[in-house]
Amino acid sequence: MTQTIVWSDFEKVDIRAGTIVKVEDFPLARKPAYKLWIDFGKEIGIKPSSAQLTKLYSKGDLLGKQVVCVVNFSPKKIADFTSEVLTTGFILENGECVIPLTERRVPNGTKLA
């Protein structure tokens, strides 16, 4: 069963829209992943993220996509790379990850409410 939270819990999570501006292979990651650089606009800037999206997406598929990310987690060191934001996704039973996209483009850095 899902744990119930209160509104103040949700407010602690800073979820923003950003556009993927650079994608690289990440051969040093334990699980297949890409290195992403995501533009969150002037206030936050471009932030790196490691994302296990290789099963469903090519690098070309991801470039230019506007994704939904958590921007206020502590940075996480993964092999030789520091991931500063969490790119969100829906994990399927077979381990594939489907990224949620904005229905319409919004300014980079727009906060999810």
ZAMARGU-4260 file (C-alpha; in steps of 0.2 Angstrom, whole numbers, plus 5000, padded with zeros to 4 digits):
<rodrens>
0) 5000/5000/5000 | 5006/5018/4996 | 5011/5028/5011 | 5000/5044/5014 | 5009/5061/5015
5) 5004/5078/5019 | 5005/5093/5007 | 5020/5100/5017 | 5029/5084/5012 | 5026/5086/4994
10) 5032/5104/4995 | 5049/5098/5000 | 5052/5090/4983 | 5057/5102/4970 | 5051/5095/4953
15) 5055/5105/4937 | 5054/5104/4919 | 5070/5104/4909 | 5076/5101/4891 | 5090/5088/4888
20) 5104/5097/4879 | 5117/5084/4879 | 5118/5065/4879 | 5133/5053/4881 | 5135/5035/4884
25) 5140/5030/4901 | 5151/5014/4900 | 5157/5015/4918 | 5139/5014/4925 | 5135/4997/4933
30) 5118/4996/4924 | 5117/5003/4906 | 5114/5022/4907 | 5116/5038/4899 | 5124/5054/4905
35) 5112/5068/4902 | 5114/5087/4904 | 5097/5095/4907 | 5094/5114/4905 | 5083/5121/4919
40) 5084/5139/4913 | 5092/5154/4920 | 5089/5151/4939 | 5095/5133/4940 | 5106/5132/4924
45) 5112/5116/4916 | 5113/5101/4928 | 5120/5083/4925 | 5110/5067/4927 | 5113/5049/4925
50) 5098/5039/4919 | 5095/5021/4915 | 5085/5024/4899 | 5095/5014/4886 | 5082/5000/4884
55) 5069/5011/4876 | 5078/5027/4870 | 5093/5031/4859 | 5104/5046/4862 | 5095/5055/4847
60) 5078/5051/4855 | 5082/5060/4871 | 5091/5075/4864 | 5079/5090/4864 | 5066/5081/4875
65) 5058/5091/4889 | 5058/5080/4905 | 5052/5080/4923 | 5066/5080/4936 | 5069/5082/4955
70) 5082/5096/4957 | 5084/5096/4976 | 5092/5079/4980 | 5110/5079/4986 | 5122/5075/4972
75) 5126/5057/4969 | 5143/5050/4963 | 5140/5036/4950 | 5157/5029/4944 | 5166/5045/4937
80) 5151/5055/4936 | 5141/5066/4948 | 5122/5066/4945 | 5114/5082/4952 | 5096/5079/4947
85) 5085/5064/4946 | 5077/5062/4929 | 5060/5054/4934 | 5053/5039/4925 | 5040/5025/4926
90) 5048/5008/4929 | 5040/4994/4920 | 5040/4975/4926 | 5054/4971/4914 | 5065/4985/4920
95) 5062/4997/4906 | 5060/5015/4911 | 5048/5027/4902 | 5051/5045/4904 | 5036/5057/4908
100) 5036/5071/4896 | 5027/5088/4897 | 5011/5088/4887 | 5016/5105/4880 | 5032/5114/4881
105) 5034/5125/4896 | 5049/5137/4901 | 5064/5127/4907 | 5064/5127/4926 | 5045/5128/4928
110) 5040/5120/4944 | 5028/5106/4945 | 5014/5110/4958
</rodrens>
